[in-house]
Amino acid sequence: MRFDYQKWKGPRPGDEGFIKQLMEIYRNLLLQTGGDVDEALRWMEHFGREYGFFGENFSLEDFKKLLEESGEARRTPEGYQLTPRASAASVRIP
């Protein structure tokens, strides 16, 4: 299998599919990190910088707020953790 990485050309903040695609990327990273939300967010930050899907209009902090508001993750003194709702949703295959 070959991967070709390039600048983000997907939907932009404000586009319908933008959040949906970010959530797909996040959930894939969550699976790759064994459910470690902080590690998945570090990768999101890295890829966001590398490929340009975070910026002035929608930052990583905005994405973290979205995760908290949607119940996907919660902030604890130790960092971010999955919620029981998110644990079940993350392992589902669409």
Rosetta constraint file for C-alpha pairs under 8 A:
AtomPair CA 6 CA 51 HARMONIC 6.56 0.50
AtomPair CA 7 CA 50 HARMONIC 7.49 0.50
AtomPair CA 7 CA 51 HARMONIC 4.43 0.50
AtomPair CA 7 CA 52 HARMONIC 6.45 0.50
AtomPair CA 8 CA 51 HARMONIC 4.91 0.50
AtomPair CA 8 CA 52 HARMONIC 5.69 0.50
AtomPair CA 8 CA 53 HARMONIC 5.98 0.50
AtomPair CA 10 CA 18 HARMONIC 7.20 0.50
AtomPair CA 11 CA 15 HARMONIC 5.61 0.50
AtomPair CA 11 CA 16 HARMONIC 7.48 0.50
AtomPair CA 11 CA 17 HARMONIC 5.96 0.50
AtomPair CA 11 CA 18 HARMONIC 4.79 0.50
AtomPair CA 12 CA 18 HARMONIC 5.65 0.50
AtomPair CA 12 CA 53 HARMONIC 7.44 0.50
AtomPair CA 13 CA 18 HARMONIC 5.86 0.50
AtomPair CA 13 CA 19 HARMONIC 7.65 0.50
AtomPair CA 13 CA 57 HARMONIC 6.59 0.50
AtomPair CA 13 CA 58 HARMONIC 6.27 0.50
AtomPair CA 14 CA 18 HARMONIC 7.13 0.50
AtomPair CA 16 CA 20 HARMONIC 7.84 0.50
AtomPair CA 17 CA 21 HARMONIC 6.06 0.50
AtomPair CA 18 CA 22 HARMONIC 6.30 0.50
AtomPair CA 19 CA 23 HARMONIC 6.06 0.50
AtomPair CA 20 CA 24 HARMONIC 6.30 0.50
AtomPair CA 21 CA 25 HARMONIC 6.28 0.50
AtomPair CA 22 CA 26 HARMONIC 6.08 0.50
AtomPair CA 23 CA 27 HARMONIC 5.99 0.50
AtomPair CA 24 CA 28 HARMONIC 6.17 0.50
AtomPair CA 25 CA 29 HARMONIC 6.20 0.50
AtomPair CA 25 CA 44 HARMONIC 7.91 0.50
AtomPair CA 26 CA 30 HARMONIC 6.02 0.50
AtomPair CA 26 CA 40 HARMONIC 6.60 0.50
AtomPair CA 26 CA 41 HARMONIC 7.51 0.50
AtomPair CA 26 CA 44 HARMONIC 6.78 0.50
AtomPair CA 27 CA 31 HARMONIC 6.28 0.50
AtomPair CA 27 CA 90 HARMONIC 5.87 0.50
AtomPair CA 28 CA 32 HARMONIC 6.29 0.50
AtomPair CA 29 CA 33 HARMONIC 6.08 0.50
AtomPair CA 29 CA 40 HARMONIC 5.26 0.50
AtomPair CA 29 CA 43 HARMONIC 7.35 0.50
AtomPair CA 29 CA 44 HARMONIC 7.92 0.50
AtomPair CA 30 CA 34 HARMONIC 6.21 0.50
AtomPair CA 30 CA 35 HARMONIC 4.95 0.50
AtomPair CA 30 CA 36 HARMONIC 6.31 0.50
AtomPair CA 30 CA 37 HARMONIC 6.35 0.50
AtomPair CA 30 CA 39 HARMONIC 7.98 0.50
AtomPair CA 30 CA 40 HARMONIC 5.33 0.50
AtomPair CA 30 CA 90 HARMONIC 7.67 0.50
AtomPair CA 31 CA 35 HARMONIC 5.85 0.50
AtomPair CA 31 CA 90 HARMONIC 7.47 0.50
AtomPair CA 31 CA 91 HARMONIC 7.64 0.50
AtomPair CA 33 CA 37 HARMONIC 7.86 0.50
AtomPair CA 33 CA 39 HARMONIC 6.57 0.50
AtomPair CA 33 CA 40 HARMONIC 6.33 0.50
AtomPair CA 35 CA 40 HARMONIC 7.96 0.50
AtomPair CA 35 CA 82 HARMONIC 7.26 0.50
AtomPair CA 35 CA 87 HARMONIC 7.94 0.50
AtomPair CA 36 CA 40 HARMONIC 6.24 0.50
AtomPair CA 36 CA 81 HARMONIC 7.30 0.50
AtomPair CA 36 CA 82 HARMONIC 7.94 0.50
AtomPair CA 37 CA 41 HARMONIC 6.09 0.50
AtomPair CA 37 CA 73 HARMONIC 7.61 0.50
AtomPair CA 37 CA 80 HARMONIC 5.75 0.50
AtomPair CA 37 CA 81 HARMONIC 5.75 0.50
AtomPair CA 37 CA 82 HARMONIC 6.56 0.50
AtomPair CA 38 CA 42 HARMONIC 6.21 0.50
AtomPair CA 38 CA 79 HARMONIC 6.55 0.50
AtomPair CA 38 CA 80 HARMONIC 5.70 0.50
AtomPair CA 38 CA 81 HARMONIC 7.58 0.50
AtomPair CA 39 CA 43 HARMONIC 6.35 0.50
AtomPair CA 40 CA 44 HARMONIC 6.16 0.50
AtomPair CA 41 CA 45 HARMONIC 6.11 0.50
AtomPair CA 42 CA 46 HARMONIC 6.22 0.50
AtomPair CA 43 CA 47 HARMONIC 6.05 0.50
AtomPair CA 44 CA 48 HARMONIC 5.77 0.50
AtomPair CA 44 CA 60 HARMONIC 7.76 0.50
AtomPair CA 45 CA 49 HARMONIC 6.20 0.50
AtomPair CA 45 CA 60 HARMONIC 6.45 0.50
AtomPair CA 46 CA 50 HARMONIC 6.06 0.50
AtomPair CA 47 CA 51 HARMONIC 5.67 0.50
AtomPair CA 47 CA 52 HARMONIC 7.53 0.50
AtomPair CA 47 CA 53 HARMONIC 7.86 0.50
AtomPair CA 48 CA 52 HARMONIC 5.12 0.50
AtomPair CA 48 CA 53 HARMONIC 4.92 0.50
AtomPair CA 48 CA 54 HARMONIC 5.09 0.50
AtomPair CA 48 CA 60 HARMONIC 7.93 0.50
AtomPair CA 49 CA 53 HARMONIC 7.27 0.50
AtomPair CA 49 CA 54 HARMONIC 6.78 0.50
AtomPair CA 54 CA 58 HARMONIC 5.61 0.50
AtomPair CA 54 CA 59 HARMONIC 4.90 0.50
AtomPair CA 54 CA 60 HARMONIC 6.34 0.50
AtomPair CA 55 CA 59 HARMONIC 5.34 0.50
AtomPair CA 58 CA 62 HARMONIC 5.97 0.50
AtomPair CA 58 CA 63 HARMONIC 7.43 0.50
AtomPair CA 59 CA 63 HARMONIC 6.45 0.50
AtomPair CA 60 CA 64 HARMONIC 6.21 0.50
AtomPair CA 61 CA 65 HARMONIC 6.26 0.50
AtomPair CA 62 CA 66 HARMONIC 6.24 0.50
AtomPair CA 63 CA 67 HARMONIC 6.29 0.50
AtomPair CA 64 CA 68 HARMONIC 6.35 0.50
AtomPair CA 65 CA 69 HARMONIC 6.04 0.50
AtomPair CA 66 CA 70 HARMONIC 5.93 0.50
AtomPair CA 67 CA 71 HARMONIC 6.12 0.50
AtomPair CA 67 CA 72 HARMONIC 4.96 0.50
AtomPair CA 67 CA 73 HARMONIC 5.47 0.50
AtomPair CA 67 CA 74 HARMONIC 7.57 0.50
AtomPair CA 68 CA 72 HARMONIC 6.09 0.50
AtomPair CA 68 CA 73 HARMONIC 5.24 0.50
AtomPair CA 68 CA 74 HARMONIC 5.35 0.50
AtomPair CA 68 CA 75 HARMONIC 7.45 0.50
AtomPair CA 71 CA 83 HARMONIC 6.66 0.50
AtomPair CA 71 CA 85 HARMONIC 7.01 0.50
AtomPair CA 71 CA 86 HARMONIC 6.91 0.50
AtomPair CA 72 CA 82 HARMONIC 6.35 0.50
AtomPair CA 72 CA 83 HARMONIC 5.96 0.50
AtomPair CA 72 CA 85 HARMONIC 6.79 0.50
AtomPair CA 72 CA 86 HARMONIC 4.63 0.50
AtomPair CA 73 CA 80 HARMONIC 6.37 0.50
AtomPair CA 73 CA 81 HARMONIC 5.48 0.50
AtomPair CA 73 CA 82 HARMONIC 4.56 0.50
AtomPair CA 73 CA 83 HARMONIC 5.27 0.50
AtomPair CA 73 CA 86 HARMONIC 6.86 0.50
AtomPair CA 74 CA 80 HARMONIC 5.51 0.50
AtomPair CA 74 CA 81 HARMONIC 5.50 0.50
AtomPair CA 74 CA 82 HARMONIC 6.53 0.50
AtomPair CA 74 CA 83 HARMONIC 6.57 0.50
AtomPair CA 75 CA 79 HARMONIC 5.70 0.50
AtomPair CA 75 CA 80 HARMONIC 4.43 0.50
AtomPair CA 75 CA 81 HARMONIC 6.46 0.50
AtomPair CA 76 CA 80 HARMONIC 5.81 0.50
AtomPair CA 76 CA 81 HARMONIC 7.06 0.50
AtomPair CA 82 CA 86 HARMONIC 5.95 0.50
AtomPair CA 82 CA 87 HARMONIC 6.16 0.50
AtomPair CA 83 CA 87 HARMONIC 6.22 0.50
AtomPair CA 84 CA 88 HARMONIC 6.61 0.50
AtomPair CA 85 CA 89 HARMONIC 6.38 0.50
AtomPair CA 86 CA 90 HARMONIC 5.83 0.50
AtomPair CA 87 CA 91 HARMONIC 6.81 0.50
AtomPair CA 88 CA 92 HARMONIC 6.84 0.50
